[in-house]
Amino acid sequence: MSDPSTDEAKPEALTPEAQTVLRRARRSFGVSVGILLLGFMAIAFALVYRVMRDAPPPAVAESVAVPAGAEVVSALVMDGTVNVTYVLDGLTVLALYDAANGEFVRRIDIESE
């Protein structure tokens, strides 16, 4: 029986022409894979864009109730709430309402120091 470590079964070295062809094939494969990945990224971008564009806008209450005689300074819709700042009897108040249905959530009195 012969020793496999002593066998001369080493692969033959490629000729310069074969190395050139192999380099071209690898480069061509790399370019093809790069173009394929760019195509997949474009499709993913288009799908995300369509989903985000077609999403319905969040529901916002049609009206909120402030106390009679209050002078509204500002109103802002943000993070699911309607923030209304008003002045009533010389006191500045920030009132928070639920943006979906307009229900009163919280009142914050603003005082100057």
N, C-alpha and C positions, 0 to 999 in steps of 0.2 A: 504494500500500500504506500502511496506517495504522500508526502507531507504537503498540505494545501498552502502553507506559508511559503514554500519554496517554489510553487508553480509560477510560471511566467504568464499569468492570466491578467496582467495589467492592461487597462484599455489603451488603445493606440492614441497617440497625440493627433489632434486634428490638424489638417493642413491649413495654411493661411487662408485659402479660399473658403474652406468650410467654416472657419472662425468668422470670416466676414459675413457669410450668409447667416450664421447663427446670431451675430450681433444685429443684423438688419431685422431678422424675425423677432428678436426680443424687443427692439425699438418699436416695430410695427405693433406688436402686442401691447406694449405700454401705451402707445398713442390711442389705440382702439379702446382699451380699458378706461383711459382718461376721458375720452369722448362719451363713453357709456355712463360713467359716473356723473359727468356734467348733465347729461340728459335726465338721469334719475333725480338729480338735485333740482332741475328746472321743473319737472313734473311735481315733485314734493312741494316746491314753492307755490306752484299754481294751485294745487289742492288746498294748501293752508290759506292762501289768499281768498279763494272762493268761499271756504267755510267761514272765515272771519268777515268777509264782505256781506255775506247773505245772512249773518246772524241778526235776529230781530233786536231792536234797541230795547233797553230795559224800560219797564213800566214806570212812569212818573205820575204822581198824583196831579189831578187837574186843579185842585185848589187846597189851600190850608187856611185855617181860621186863626186870626190874631185877635187879641182883645180890642173891644171898641175904644176908639180914641187913640190908638197906638199909631205912631208915625214910623213906617217901615224905612229903615236905613239901607239894608241890603238883603238880598236873598240869593242863595247858592245851592245848587244840587250837586252833592258829592258823596261818593261811597254809600249809596243806598239811603241817604238822608237828605232832607231839605233843611238847610240852615237859614233861619230868618232872624235878622238883627233888627230890633225896633226899640223905640224910646217911648216909655209910658210914664207919665207923671214925673219926668226928670230922671228916671232910672233906665239905663240901657240894659236890654235883655237879649240873650241869644236863645232862641227856641229851636229845638230839634224835632222834626217831624219825619215819620216813615215815608220814604219816597214812593213806595208802591201804593199806599192807600191814603196817605195824608193824615194819619193819626198822630196826635201829640205824643212825643217820646220823653222829652226832658227839657227843663228850663234852667238856664245858667244866667245869674245876675252878674253884670259887669260893673265893677265899681272902680273909680279912680283913687289912687293913693295920694 
